[in-house]
Amino acid sequence: MKGTLTINDVKQTLHLLNSKITEEDFDLQQLYSSYLKLTEANTETFKKDVVNHEEEVNQLVSKLQDGHEDYLKQLLLVAVFTNMSNFYRRAAERIVDEIGRKETE
């Protein structure tokens, strides 16, 4: 979260969790285990997505018939990956905003 969200967004996101840990009998280990399972599944999905993006970029660049195909492939992959990163960041920011709205209700 730290590299993607602002400090205030991280604080807002973790506020209820901190309260649950200090005021309730919340099982943080179970939540963390769930996170690890999701991370492992996401890693596999990411690897497959990278291969799919590379295949699609290779097909598109080969149609350009340019002498700098390697560079054009790299350029398109950088553009695709940064674009996908922005989609995920915006999705996370929307969820943080929703958490904030619920806390103020």
N, C-alpha and C positions, 0 to 999 in steps of 0.2 A: 504493500500500500504506500509505503513511504516515498518511493520513487515516482509514483503516479498521482497521488492525491496531495492536497495541501495539508499542512500540519493541522489546521482547524478541521478539515474534512476527516482526517484520521481520528482526531479527538472526538468528534461528533459520532463517528461510526462505532467507536469502542466504548462510548459513555455507558450505554445500557449494559453491555457485557461486563464492564468493570463493576457496575452496581450489582449485577446478578452474582458475581464472584464474591463480593464483599458482604452482601446482605442476604444471600440465599445459599442453598446447598447445591450450587451449580457444578456440573461435572465438566470442567474445562478439558480434561484429557479426552473425553468422548468427542467433544467438538473438534479438538485438534486432530484426532484420528480420522474424523470425517473429512477434514480439510486435506489431510495427507492422501486419502483415497481419491478425492477429487483431483488433486494435483497430479497424481500418478496417471489417472485417466486422461487428464488434459494434456499431459506430456505425450501420450500416445496419439491423441487426436492432432496435436500440433505437428508431430513428425509426419503424419499422413497428409495433413494440409500443406506442409512445405513441399512434399513430393508432388502433390497435385498442382500447386502453384508453379513449381519448376517445369513440370510437363506442359502446362498451358503456356507459360512464357516461351519455352523452347519452340512450341508450334507457331506461336505468333511471330516470334523474331525470325524464324526460318523463312517465313513468307516475305520478309522485308528485303531479303537478298542483299545485305549490307556487309561490307568488309569488317565491320566492328561488332560482330554478333555477340561475342563474349561480353563486351562492355554493355551493349543494349540489354542483354539478359540480366546483367547485374543491376543496371539502372531500373528496369521494370520490377525486379524483385524487391529492391529497396523501396520503391514507390508503393508496391502492393503491401509489403510488411508494415510500413509506417502508416499506411491508410487503415489497415486492420487494427493496429495498435490504437489509433485514434478512435475507432468504433468502440473498442472495449473500454477505453478510458472514459468516453462519453456515457456509456452504459453504466459504468461504476459511479460516475458523478450524479447521474439521475437517481440512482438508488440512494446515494448519500443524501441528496436533497429530500427524498421521500422520508428517510429516517429523521431528518431534521424537522420536517413538517409534523410528523407523528409525535415527536418529543415536545413540540410547542402546543399541541392540542390538549 
